[in-house]
């Protein structure tokens, strides 16, 4: 999260999750008049990480539903394993890793779960028991990835997660980091 771009009233927030499994699903439903959403809802988009998209596109600035914009809502807590441009604004938690496509934390979230963010404390949690999370994890299945050849296949099979730099595994770890010296 970029706290300077977030709305102060959302830096400590608790709300009900509304989960979208793909950018296509979100785009098809986010502005529906009957969408079950209010200003406290936490919008969650999964499938935007390095493997799931693939490529970690700039999908992290999820749009505010039109019906909430019409009611004066200008920001909401939004969470994704995607990224967004540094020029965007809003209360967006991004680069969630490991990503949902490989079973990361967003993979276990369901619409209706309560999510709690406390930026000052450096925490974000889904308010579920360890037992419930373990049960969900035991039933989780990786989403099907498109069968690819060439560069996309190479990328999907060898890219690291966002917290590791989205780099190819065969390009990392050969040399220890060089410590800067002071002359």
Secondary structure, 3 states (H helix, E strand, C coil): CCHHHCCHHHCEEEEEEEEECCHHHHHHHCCCCCCCCCCCCEEEECCCCCCCCCCCCCCCCCCCCHHHHHCCCCCCCEEECCCCCCCCCCCEECCCCCCHHHCCHHHHCCCCCEEEEECCCCEEEECCCHHHHHHHHHHCCCCCCCCCCHHHHHHHHHECCHHHCCCEHHHCCCCCCCCCCCC
